[in-house]
Amino acid sequence: MNRAEQEPRGPEYVDVTIVEFASHTAYLDPQTGTGYLVTPDPERDIPAPDEPFVGGLSLHTADWRRAVSHLEEEGWELLYDDEGKVERAGLTGDGRTVVCLFGPPEGKQPSLETLRRALIALDMAADVDPSTRHDD
């Protein structure tokens, strides 16, 4: 046994990157290429103005498009399930929907244990209610 194998390993930390948009927030782990996008409370949306020259989208719809576009520019994409729907990670403690993102991992393909730790860190950072977590 070499010295590195004999010494206990210290804790392994997950460095979650937070990207805030007008009404959405992304929580990303670039090391594993996993992430979440927390959507806003639909009750708090601001509708599009009813003017032909302004027109457009509600605040949440415009911000969704901007958030997804920005994330795509950075290499992150929405994760879709087998039915073509955006994969839901769960709901926040206050009931907002959390959807899954993925991107290329920064290093080698992460182990299942590394992915597990990343998902736990993302759940905590995004305040995902454990009773609604991942496909519940």
N, C-alpha and C positions, 0 to 999 in steps of 0.2 A: 504494500500500500504506500502510495506517495503521501506527502504531507497534506496536499489539498483534499485528498479523500478522507483523511483522519479528522480534519477540523470541521466542526459543525458549520453549516451554511447559515448565513445571516438571513434576515427577512428579505423577500423579493418584493419590491414595490411596483405598483402599476402607476404610471404617470399619465393621468387623464387630462387631455387637452379640452378646454371648454371654449366654444365659439358661440357668441351671442349675436343673434339677429334681432330685428325689431320685436318679434313676438315668438320666435322659435329659438331653441338652444340645442346645440350639438355637443355631445360628449364623446370624445374619440380616444382610442388607444392606438396610436400609430404603430407601436411595436408589434401588435398582433393583427392589426387591420380590422378591428371590431369597433363599432360605435353605435350610438343612439341619437335620434333626433326627437326632442320633446316638443310636442305641438301645444299651442296655446288653448286656453279655455274658449270653446266656440261661443259662449255667451258674451265674451268680451270683444268680439270682432267688430270692426267699424266698416259699415257697408260702403260700397263705391258711391261717389257723389252722383246725384241724378242730374248731371249736366252733360249735354252732348259734347262739349269741348274738353271736358275733363274726363268723363267716362272712366272705364277701367275696371279695376278689381277691388274687392274688399281688402282691408289691411292684411288679414291672415293669408288670403290667397296670394297676394302680391309678395308677401314675405316668404311664404312656402316656396314660390318659384325662385326667389332670390337665394334663399338658403340652399335649396337643392342644386341650383346652378353653381353657386360658389363652391359647394362641397364637391361637385363633379369636377370643377376646375382643379381642385386639390387632390383628385384621385379617389374620392369617396362616392359610393353609389348606394341607392336604396336597395335593400334585400327584398326579393319577392318570394312568396311561397309557391307551391306546386300549382296553385290555382291562378297565379298571376296577380295576387293581391300583395300589397306591401306588408311585409312581416312585422307583426306587432311584438314588442318586447314586454309589454304590460301597460299598466297605468301608474301614474304618479300617485302619491299619497292624497293629492287634492283632485284626482280624477282625470288628469290630462293624459292623452294617448302618447305612448313612447314607441317609435318605430326603429327598426334595425338598419344599420348602415354597415358597409364593408369597404375595405380598401386593401391595397397591397401591403402586406406586413413589411416593416422596415428591415428586418433581418431574415433569417431562415424561417421556414414554416414553423409556427409555434406548436408546442406540445399541447395535448389536451389539458394538462394541469395549468399551463400558462394561460390558455384560453379561459379555463374555469375561473382563475384569479382575475382575469380581465373583466369577465362578465360580472363578477361580484363587485368589483370596483366601479364599473359603469352603473350597475343597479344602485349602489350607494350614492354615487355622484348625482344621478338623475332622479333620486328619490322614488325608485320603482317600488310599489307596494308588493311585498313578497307573495301575497295571495293572488296577484294578477300576473305574476311573472311568467314570461315565455309560454305562449300558447294556452294559458289558462282562460 
